[in-house]
Amino acid sequence: MSTIKVGLIQTALHGDTSESPQAIKKKMLDAHIPFIEEAAAKGVQVLSFQEVFNQPYFCPSQDKKWYGAAEAIPDGETTRLMQEYARKYNMVIVVPIYEEHMPGVYYNTAAVIDADGSYLGKYRKTHIPQVAGFWEKFFFKPGNSGWPVFKTAYCNIGVYICYDRHFPEGWRGLALAGADLIVNPSATVAGLSQYLWELEQPASAAANGVYIAAINRVGREQPWDIGEFYGSSYLVNPRGKIVAQASADKEELVVGEMDLQLIREVRDTWQFFRDRRPETYGPLTDI
């Protein structure tokens, strides 16, 4: 199979942050199911959601209430539900949620489910920011999963989450491990980094000869209101060209196609992997 349909779902918050995490989770799952069904109707084979898709982006707060949003992977409610949908629609699904590893140890994680509904594994966000409005270290332990690549029914998938995208090492690590597609679920607002949204990931796709799927949420989330989540989810090809993109302000499913043959063509042209000099890079890890 050379051509694969990729779907990305971006949504706003359903419910209110004054509600319990469980109540919000139900509303967010209910909001996503019609988009999953739309993706199936459009022939999507690989589907991904935004960062911590079944909750608000709660990191502007430092409220322990949100620890209650975390759940086990793969044995939690959300992963099990998405296994059912993956099986039903023969669809690979990347499921970014808040993970409870054990009481008091929480990760920002994405589970990867194969088209037959089997759980393949998870990626835990590696780089955790801690700046005003993004108090992520209060909620997330830095990930320890390395750079896993999951061999799915359709292609090899890697995951990088939100703030990770600013660090080139992970993109390269995932590409070298065999990824055809790297999914980057995000929660990012207009302001400081918006101009990088359509710069970093296309550049990383070109530098590594891979497809990258970038997913963001939309709208504002009260009472924090750290800014407007600007959507603009997209699929970019190994030449760094955006081939499908969503709007900046609407809930929607965006669908794009990836051509596995293009990966080979681009890498055979640029030969970045051939010309790497890893024996000279040691000092970079000492800084």
C-alpha positions in Angstrom: 0.0 0.0 0.0 1.6 3.2 -1.2 -1.0 5.9 -0.4 -2.5 6.2 3.0 -5.3 8.5 4.2 -4.5 10.4 7.4 -7.1 12.2 9.5 -6.6 14.9 12.2 -9.4 16.0 14.6 -9.2 19.5 16.2 -11.9 20.5 18.7 -12.7 23.1 21.3 -13.5 22.4 24.9 -16.9 20.9 25.6 -18.1 21.4 29.1 -16.8 23.8 31.7 -13.6 23.7 33.7 -15.7 24.0 36.9 -17.0 20.5 36.2 -15.3 17.3 37.3 -12.7 15.8 35.0 -15.0 12.8 34.5 -17.9 15.0 33.4 -15.6 16.8 30.9 -14.2 13.5 29.6 -17.7 12.3 28.8 -18.5 15.5 26.9 -15.2 15.4 25.0 -15.6 11.8 24.0 -19.1 12.4 22.9 -17.8 15.3 20.8 -15.1 13.2 19.1 -17.2 10.2 18.2 -19.0 11.9 15.2 -15.7 13.0 13.9 -14.3 9.4 14.2 -17.4 8.2 12.2 -16.8 10.9 9.6 -13.2 9.8 9.3 -14.3 6.2 8.7 -16.8 7.4 6.1 -14.0 9.2 4.3 -11.7 6.2 4.3 -9.2 7.5 6.9 -6.7 4.8 7.8 -4.6 6.7 10.4 -6.4 9.1 12.8 -5.0 11.3 15.6 -6.5 13.7 18.2 -5.0 16.8 19.9 -2.9 16.8 23.0 -4.8 15.6 26.1 -7.8 15.5 23.8 -10.4 14.5 26.4 -9.8 17.3 28.8 -9.1 21.1 28.8 -5.5 22.2 28.6 -5.3 22.6 32.4 -1.7 23.6 32.7 -2.4 27.3 33.2 -3.6 26.3 36.6 -1.8 24.5 39.5 -4.9 22.8 40.8 -4.5 19.2 42.0 -8.1 18.6 40.8 -6.7 17.8 37.4 -4.7 14.8 38.7 -8.2 13.2 38.6 -8.1 13.5 34.8 -5.3 10.9 34.5 -6.1 7.3 33.7 -4.2 4.1 33.1 -2.8 3.2 29.7 -3.8 0.7 28.2 -6.3 -0.3 30.8 -8.2 3.0 31.2 -11.6 3.9 29.9 -10.4 6.1 27.0 -7.8 3.7 25.5 -10.2 0.8 25.7 -13.0 2.8 24.0 -10.7 3.8 21.2 -9.6 0.2 20.7 -13.2 -0.6 20.0 -13.4 2.2 17.4 -10.1 1.2 15.8 -11.4 -2.4 15.5 -14.8 -1.3 14.2 -13.4 0.9 11.4 -10.1 -0.9 10.7 -8.3 2.4 11.6 -5.1 3.1 13.4 -5.7 5.7 16.2 -3.2 7.8 18.1 -4.8 8.7 21.4 -3.1 11.5 23.4 -4.3 11.5 27.1 -3.1 12.2 30.6 -1.6 9.0 32.0 -1.5 7.8 35.6 1.5 5.4 35.9 0.9 5.1 39.6 -0.6 7.4 42.3 1.5 10.6 42.2 3.3 9.8 38.9 1.7 11.2 35.8 2.8 11.6 32.2 1.6 13.4 29.1 1.2 10.4 26.9 -0.1 9.1 23.6 -1.3 5.5 23.1 -1.0 4.0 19.7 -3.7 1.5 18.6 -3.5 -0.7 15.5 -6.3 -1.2 13.0 -7.4 -4.4 14.5 -7.8 -2.7 17.9 -4.7 -4.1 19.5 -2.7 -1.8 21.7 0.8 -1.3 20.3 2.4 0.9 23.0 2.8 4.5 24.1 5.0 7.6 23.9 5.5 9.8 26.9 6.2 13.5 26.2 10.0 14.0 26.7 10.4 17.8 27.0 8.3 19.5 29.7 8.0 23.3 29.7 7.6 25.4 32.9 6.8 29.0 32.1 3.9 31.4 32.9 0.7 29.8 31.6 2.4 26.5 31.0 3.0 25.0 34.4 3.5 21.5 32.9 6.0 20.3 35.4 3.3 20.5 38.1 1.3 17.9 36.2 3.7 15.8 34.1 6.9 13.9 34.8 9.4 14.0 31.9 8.9 11.0 29.6 11.1 8.0 29.7 9.9 6.1 26.7 12.7 7.1 24.3 11.8 7.3 20.6 9.5 4.3 19.9 8.2 3.7 16.4 5.1 1.6 16.0 4.7 -0.8 13.1 1.0 -0.5 12.3 -1.2 -2.1 9.6 -0.5 0.9 7.2 2.8 2.6 8.1 5.4 3.1 10.8 4.3 5.8 13.2 6.3 7.9 15.8 4.9 10.4 18.2 6.3 13.7 19.5 4.1 15.9 21.7 3.7 19.7 21.6 6.7 21.3 23.2 8.8 18.4 21.9 8.6 19.9 18.5 11.2 22.6 19.4 13.9 20.0 19.8 15.3 18.5 16.6 16.9 15.5 18.2 13.6 13.6 18.6 12.5 14.1 15.1 15.8 12.7 13.9 15.6 9.8 16.4 12.2 8.8 15.2 13.1 9.0 11.6 16.2 6.9 12.1 14.1 4.4 14.0 12.0 3.9 10.8 9.0 6.3 11.2 7.1 7.1 8.0 4.7 9.5 9.8 5.4 11.4 13.0 2.3 12.7 14.8 2.6 15.9 16.9 -0.5 16.5 19.1 -0.4 20.0 20.5 -2.2 22.6 22.6 -0.7 25.9 21.5 -2.1 29.5 21.6 -1.5 32.5 19.5 1.5 34.6 20.5 5.1 33.8 21.0 5.4 30.6 19.0 2.6 30.9 16.4 5.0 31.9 13.6 6.9 28.7 14.3 3.8 26.5 13.8 4.3 26.4 10.0 8.0 26.7 10.1 9.5 24.1 12.5 7.4 21.0 11.5 7.7 21.5 7.7 11.5 22.0 8.2 11.7 18.9 10.3 9.8 16.9 7.7 12.2 18.0 5.0 15.3 17.5 7.2 14.2 13.9 8.0 12.3 12.8 4.9 9.1 12.0 6.8 5.5 13.0 6.9 4.5 15.0 10.0 0.9 15.5 11.3 0.5 18.5 13.5 -2.7 18.8 15.5 -3.9 21.7 17.6 -7.1 22.6 19.5 -9.3 25.7 18.9 -11.1 28.3 21.0 -10.5 29.8 24.5 -10.6 28.0 27.8 -11.9 29.8 30.8 -11.1 30.8 33.5 -7.4 30.7 32.4 -7.8 32.3 29.0 -4.1 32.2 28.2 -4.9 33.0 24.6 -6.7 31.5 21.7 -5.9 28.0 20.5 -5.5 28.6 16.8 -6.2 25.2 15.3 -4.6 25.1 11.8 -3.9 21.4 12.1 -2.0 20.0 9.1 -0.2 17.2 7.3 3.1 18.1 5.8 5.0 15.9 3.3 8.8 15.0 3.2 9.5 18.0 1.0 8.1 20.3 3.7 5.0 21.1 1.7 1.7 21.3 3.6 -0.8 19.0 1.8 -3.9 19.4 3.9 -4.8 22.0 6.6 -7.7 22.8 8.9 -9.1 26.2 9.7 -7.8 28.4 12.6 -11.1 28.6 14.5 -13.4 25.7 13.7 -13.9 22.2 15.1 -13.2 19.8 12.2 -11.6 16.8 10.7 -8.9 17.4 8.1 -7.9 14.6 5.8 -4.7 14.3 3.8 -2.9 11.6 1.8 0.6 10.4 2.4 2.6 8.6 -0.4 5.1 6.2 1.0 7.0 6.2 -2.2 7.7 10.0 -1.8 9.7 9.2 1.3 12.1 7.1 -0.6 12.3 9.6 -3.5 13.1 12.5 -1.2 15.7 10.6 0.8 17.4 9.2 -2.3 17.6 12.8 -3.6 18.9 14.6 -0.5 20.9 11.8 1.2 20.9 13.5 4.6 21.1 10.2 6.3 24.1 9.0 4.2 26.0 12.3 4.9 25.4 12.4 8.7 28.6 12.3 10.8 27.4 10.9 14.2 31.0 10.2 15.2 31.5 14.0 15.4 28.3 14.8 17.5 29.4 13.5 20.9 30.3 17.0 22.3 26.7 18.1 21.6 25.5 15.9 24.5 28.1 17.5 26.9 26.6 21.0 26.8 
